Amino acid sequence: MTFYPNIIAAIGNTPLVKLNKVVPDGAATILAKCEFMNPTGSIKDRMGPYIIEQAEAAGLLKPGGTIVENTSGNTGQSLAMAAAVKGYRCVFTLPDKMSQEKIDMMRAYGAEVVITPTDVPGDSPDHYVNTAKRIAEETPGAFYVDQYHSQWNIEGHYHNTGREIFEQTDGGKFDVFMGGTGTGGTVSGVGRYLKEHAPDVKIIGVDPLGSVHYNLFKTGRLPAAYVYSVEGIGEDIECRAMDFSVVDDMVQIDDWESFHVGRALVREEGLFCGGSSGSIVAAAIEVAKKIGPDKTILVTLCDSGTRYISKYLSDKWMEEKGFFTDHKLLGQVQDLVTRRSSLVGDASAPDSEIQKLMDEGKLDYLPLKEGDDFTSIATRDGKRLSIGGILYTEARIEEMPHILKRGDAGLVMTHDAVVGVVTAKEYNARIGA
């Protein structure tokens, strides 16, 4: 007789499945690791119970204690499953954009769920991370999981997800691993394992438009985040569980691509997965077309479609949100820069010196810095424009309206230098407004 001692022991050993219909001819092979087949239906089963075990061993979580965490839903379900087995109380904070299915599933495990506003800055006391921290501080015997900054998050994926992928692929015999960047744990943990055991495998993170990871990776500077619809991927804060040192590249994907490819995975491949799986596969298809048919890409399908029946898998919801309209890509942010220049002025310099520098470079705009921080943008007529945000050269133009809501202009940068400045004038000229 073969059986598991409890449901936690059943985590893992998820299958690899070849994608067929959604991958175009002439592209690389894409293998999908079906993490939605874990006990609670997501890849977070890899790290949630692992962190609980580490906290118990370290004496941070004791019998009768309370598990507190900020979550988009999947981690909460994994923690709640572990808590049900081990007898802990759970309190989770969740942004209000998340699906009702996720809320109901956490409550079904016995967890308490606190809903917080989505559209607040990362430093707001109402942000779901700060709300969870406050609850943990106010609750005797509480253990705050802190998945966004915990090295145990990375370790869970290193020892579980990374090792399993390595073994399933005969010792890492594939070319590219692609995973979503939410907390950063999956890409960081798998990336570390593969860098040590299969260093030829390229690690590529996938980030939704509105999240901070892509531009932070590309420029080294934290951009302004904004609200997006896909769940369980991306973040609006810098995460210490995101180890960029093991990431070779990042790809941006928008909501429209995430949801349409996600629906195709369900309807054409029979894989009942969530919208973030669509994000990762959409990005993988882009890469697959570039690297060609003799290569293999491995992706994670992060969670189950059972969480999204009322959202992206609903025709009504898709229509209400405008995702059944035509999809047109506007290009890259660098296309908006009318005059490239890496010149930067000193914010404390006299106006005459700043104007001289602009004259020498024949510039209409000059970014100004104080120390390492950009403070404003000088114009030829002596004005100072506020900076709404910083974007990487190859970031999508679709990000620019959100930057211009926060300031007069956006800075366009590589990792090492400024490339140029974009104002509403350049953006409107591009879109024909």
N, C-alpha and C positions, 0 to 999 in steps of 0.2 A: 504494500500500500504506500503510495506516494502522496504527501500533502505538505503544505506550508504551515509553520507554527502560528502565523498570523498574516494579515493582508499586506503588511509592510514588506514581508519577505518576498512577495510576488512582484515587486517593482523590477522593471527592466526586462531584458531579453526581448525587446520589441523588434519586429521584423524590418528588413530592408526590402523595399518594393521599387521596381523599375517603373518610371513614368513613361507613358507611351503616347497618348493622344495630344497632350498639351505641349509636348516638346517638338519643335519644327524639324523637318528633315535637314540633314547636314549639320546639326548641332551635336554637342557633346551628350553623352548618356547622363541622365539624372536619376540617382537612386534616392529614395525618400525613406528616412527612418521614422517609423510610425509611432511617435511618442504619445499620440492620443490613445494608444492601447495600454498605457499604464493604468493602475487601479483607479485613480481619480480622473483619468482622462487627460493628463498633461505631462509635459516634461518636468514640471516642478516637483513631481514625485522623486526625482533624482536627488534634489537638494533639500527639500523641506524636512523629511524625516531624518536625513543625515545631520542637519543642523541641530535638530532636537537631541539626537544621540550625543553629539559633541557637547552640547550645553549641559546635558545630564552628567557626562563624564567630568566636566569642568566644575560641577557644583553650582552652575548658574540657574538650573531649573531643578526644583526639588518636588517631591510628592505633594500634591495639593496646590501646586503653582499655577500661574496663568500665563499662557502664551499670547503675546501681543505683537501684531504686525500690520504694516501698511501693505496693501496688495491690490492687484488688478483683478484678483479672483482666483487664479489658478494656484498660486502659492498658498492662499488661504485654505483652499480645499485640501491640499496635500498636508498642511499642518493640522487641519481639523481632523483628517483621517488618523494621523499619528496620535493626536490628542484623544480621540475616541478609544483607540487601542490602549493607550497608556494612562488614561484617566485624568487629563488636564482640562482646565477651563481655557477657552479661547476668546479673544476679542480682536476683531479685524476692522481696519478702516479702509474704505473703498471709495474712489472717485465716482461721482454720480453719472458718468458717461457709460459705466459698465453695465452689462446686460443683467436683466432681472433673473435670468437662469442662474448666473453665478451667485447672486445674493441668496437665492432660494437653496441652492446646493450647499452653500456654507452653513446656512441655518439648519438644513436637514441633518448635518453632522453634529449640531448642537452649539455651533459658534454664535457669538454675538457680533452683529455687523453694524458699524457706524458709517453712514454715508456722508461724504464731504463734497464740496464743490470742485469741479474739474478746472474751471477757468480762473485759477488764482496763481500768483507767482510762487516759486519754490520756497521763498522765505516767509510766506504768509502763515500765521498761526492756524489758519483754516485748511492749509494744504494737508493732504491725507498722511504724509510722512510726519509732519510736525504734530498732527493730532494723535497719531499712534505713539509718538515719543511722550507726549503729555500724559496719555492714559497709562503708559508703562510706569512713568515716574510716580503717578498717583495711586497705583495698585500694589499693595503689599504682595511680595512673592512673585512679582511679574518677571518674565524673561522677554526682552524685546529682541526679536529675531534679527532685524536690521539687514534684510537680504541685499539691499543696494550697496552696502559697504562691507559686508562680511566676507572674510577670506574663506570661511567654511562653505559659502555658496560656490566659490570657484572649486574648492576641494571636492565637493560633492559631485560635480560634473567631471572633474579630473579622474577620480577613482571609479566612477560609475559610467557616465556617458562616454567619455573619451576612451577608456579601456575597452568598453564593449564595442565601439565603432572600430577600433584597431583590430580586435579579434575577429569581428565579422567580415573584415575586408582583407583577411589573410595577411595581417601585419601592415595595414595602411596602404594597400595597393589601389589607390585612387589619387586623383590630382587636386581636387579642390573641396574643402569643407565650407559650407555656408550655413550660418545660423542667425537668428534674430538677436538684436542687441536691445534688451530691456534692462534688467539689472546688470547684465554683462556676464553673468555666471556661466552660461552655456558656452559662448564663444571663447571666453577666457579659460575655462576648465578644459574643454576639448582642445583648444588651441595649445595650451601648455603640454598636454599629453602628447599630441601629435608632433609638436616641435621637438620633444625629447625622443620619441620613438619612430616617427616617420617625417623627418624634417623637410622632405621634398613636397609635402602636401601644403598647398596654399590655403590660408585662412582668410575668409572674407565675411565681414559682418554686414547685416542688412538693417537699415534704419528707415523708419517712415518720415516723410516730410512733416516737420513740426517738432521732431525730436532733436536732442542736442548732440547725439553721438557722432553723426557724420561730420558735421562742421568742426566739432572739437577734435576729432581724429585728424582731420585734414589741415587745420590751422593752428591747433594747440590752444585755441581760445574758446571759452564757453559762449555759444550763441544764445540769442533770445529764442525760447521755446514758444510754441503756440499749439492750440488744440487740434487734434486730428481724430478720426473716427475709429480706425482699426485698434483693437484691444490686444493687450499682452505683449506689446513690442514697443520699443522706444522709451524715452524718458525725458523729463523736463529739468532734471538735476544732474550734476556730475556724480558718477557712481564709482566708488573705490573697488567695487567688484568687477569693474570693466578694465581689464588689463590690455591696453592697446599695444603693448610690446610684443604680443604674440599674434597680432592682427596684421595681415599684409595689405588689406584694402577694405574699403567700405563701399556699399551701393545704396543709393536712395530710391525709395519706392513710395508712390502716393496711394491714397485710399482707393481710388478707382481701380488701379491695377491689383491691389491686394484683394479686393472683394470679387472682381471678375475672375481672376485666376483661382481664387479660393472656391468659387462656385463651380468652375470648370473641373477642379480636382474632385469635387463631390459628384458631379453629373457625368463626367467623361472618364474618370479614373476609378470611381467608386470609393474614394477615400474621404470619409466623413470628418473633415477637419475644419479648423477655425480660420478666421480671416488672416491671422499672422502667418499661417502656413502659406496662404496665397501670396503674402508679401515676399516670403523667402523664395518660393518657387518662381514668382515673377522676376525677381532679381537673378535667380539662377538661370532662367531662360535667356536673359540678356548676356550673361557670362558664357553660357553654353554656345550661343551663336558666334561669339568672338573666338573661343578657343578651339572649336571644331570637333568633328566626329570621333577622333581617336582618343578623346579624353573622357574622364568620368568625374562628375560632381556629386557629392553627397550632401543632402539637405535634411533638416529636421522639420517634421510636421508636428508643431508644438502642442496643439490641444484639439479637443473634440468639437465637432460642429453642434453637439448637444447644447452648448453654451450660447449658441447664436441663432436658434430657431426664430426668435422674434426680431432679429437684427439682420445681418447681411444675407442670411438664407431666406429672408422674407421678401418677396417681390414688392409688397406694400412699403416696407421700410426703405428698400433700395430706391423706389420711385420718389418717396417723400424727401429723401436726402439728396436727390438729384443724380444718383449714380447710374441711371439708365440713359443719360444724355451722352452725346458723342464725346470722346476723349481726345484732346489735342495737347501734345507736349509743346511747350513754348521755347525750349532750348536751355542753354546754360547761362548762369549769371554773368560769366565773362563776356557773353555776347552783347551785354548792355553797356559795357564800358566803352565810352567814345574815345578816350585817350588814355592809353596805358602809362602808368608811371609808378615807380617805387619810392618816389620822394615823400618824405615825412618831415613836418616842421616841429619846432619846439613851441609848445603852447605858451611858454613864458617869454618868448622872443618878442621884440618890438614889431608892430605892424609893418613897419618899413622893411624889416628883414624878411618877414613872411611874404610880403608882396614881391620882393626881389627874387626870392626862391621860386615863386610862381611864374614870374616873368621869364626866368632862365629856363624853366621847364615847359613854358608855353601852356600853363595849366589853368583851367577854370576853377579847380578845386584842389585843396591841399589838406590832407589829414594832419591833425596836430596831436602830439603826444606829451604827456607829463610822466616822466619815468617810463614804465612799461605799459602804461594805460593810454589808450586813445581817448581824447576828451571832446573834440569837436572837429569840424571841417571848415577851413577858411575858404572864402569865395573871393573872386577877383574884385568884387565891389566892396570888400571889407567886412562882409557879414560873417557870422559864425553859425553853421548848421549843426543841429544835434544829430548824433549817431544812433540810428535805430537798431543796429546790429551788425555783425560781421559774418560774411558768408564765404565759403570756399569758391574758387573760380568755376568749378564744374558742378556746383550746387544748382538746383533747378530754379528757373525764373519764377515758378509758382510760389517760391518762398518770399519773393520780394515784397508783395503787398503787405505781408505781416511785419516785415522790417520797417516799411514806410509808415505803418500805423504807430510805431513806437518812436519815430524820429524823422528828421528831414531827409536823411540819406542813409544808404548802407555802404559799408566798406567791403570791397572784394579783395580777398587775400589768397596767397598760397600759404604753405606752412611757414615760409621764411620771410615773406615780404608782402607789402601792399601792392595790388595790381591797379586799383582805381576806385572811383567813387560812382555810385548810382543814385540819382534822385528820381522823384516822381516823373520828371520830364523825360528821362531816358526810358523809364519803364513804360510810360504811356505811349511813347513813340513806337516801342516794340509791339505792343498789343493793339495799336491802332485806336487808342482812346482819344 
